[in-house]
């Protein structure tokens, strides 16, 4: 038997439950032969997004982004993604017909309340768009990830990573730069050849960014954080942003986005440290529904991470024990490594090393010493 099986047995797993949890805890993240330089360097799309940020400071975030992205210039409507004008705009960059047909544009409840910033994170600088209302958050998610279709946005979703977004504004800028290098500005036929060379180089036109909502994090009331409502809402936004950016970090470093208890523990760890300067284990337990452990509060986030196929009730009981033990271990580790929190590069290196630990190891006694040994 492997050490993982031994660890799971120590938490009470046996029989079929042991097999379930061994599969659940199988860990896809592995250290690189040469660790990345932290914080990670900015991705290529940031060069263009800095122009958007400059414009946003002058004219406001929504007008600036609306001018660049046709998704913000058309409404949310059933069947719109099959409309010829919409398809032409989003697949070829020809937005003029869409502008004529969808003159009303995307209707936000509070367009003036939209915020846009370039955040310095563990994953480099990341564009972050924050809606002031829940309705506007859902519309933005529908616009950027659902082709402006009125798809249901789960109530549990408070943040969204947009990946693989084809940015036709970047393609237009590439064409302008290319044309300046061509005799006579380059013909349409020559551009078709250049475009064919561009298509495989996705980093030159595909973007990644974050959309955030406001409101108390993980449906937790301010009183449970020991704060007034305004302070808790402000810190909730930081937790939500940094939580999502931790998923962005693992995506950049390991090429994976996971909805898994280990990843959620890690993302909440980063969010809490960035919001409070320290790890609040009491809040981490409450977010998961484990504040009255061994009892579980129905609706706690942990039940959303049972995996596919979903863990049996017996396996979920062990998952609760491991998650609770992991929070305790992360509290001790946070005390031991608190000196790394202030420097973004040092903190990123800590999270990189911590990401290598599967859930059963996070829950094993002595985590702080094992993390220190990897550093």
Secondary structure, DSSP 8 states (H G I E B T S, - for coil): --HHHHHHHHTT--HHHHHHHHHHH-------SS---SS----TTHHHHHHHHHHHHHH-HHHHHHHH-GGGSS---TTGGG-HHHHHHHHH---HHHHHHTTT----TTGGG-EEEEEEETTEEEEEEE-SSHHHHHHHHHHHHSTT------TT--EEEEEEEE-HHHHHHHHHHHHHTSGGG--HHHHHHHHHHHHT-GGGTEEEEEEE--SSGGG--HHHHTS-HHHHHHHHHHHHHHHHHHHHHHHHHHS-----HHHHHHHHHHHHHHHHSS--HHHHHHHHT-TTTTS--TT-GGGGG-TTTT--HHHHHHHHHHHHHHHHHHHHHHHHTGGGSSSHHHHHHHHHHHTTS-HHHHTSTTHHHHHHHH-
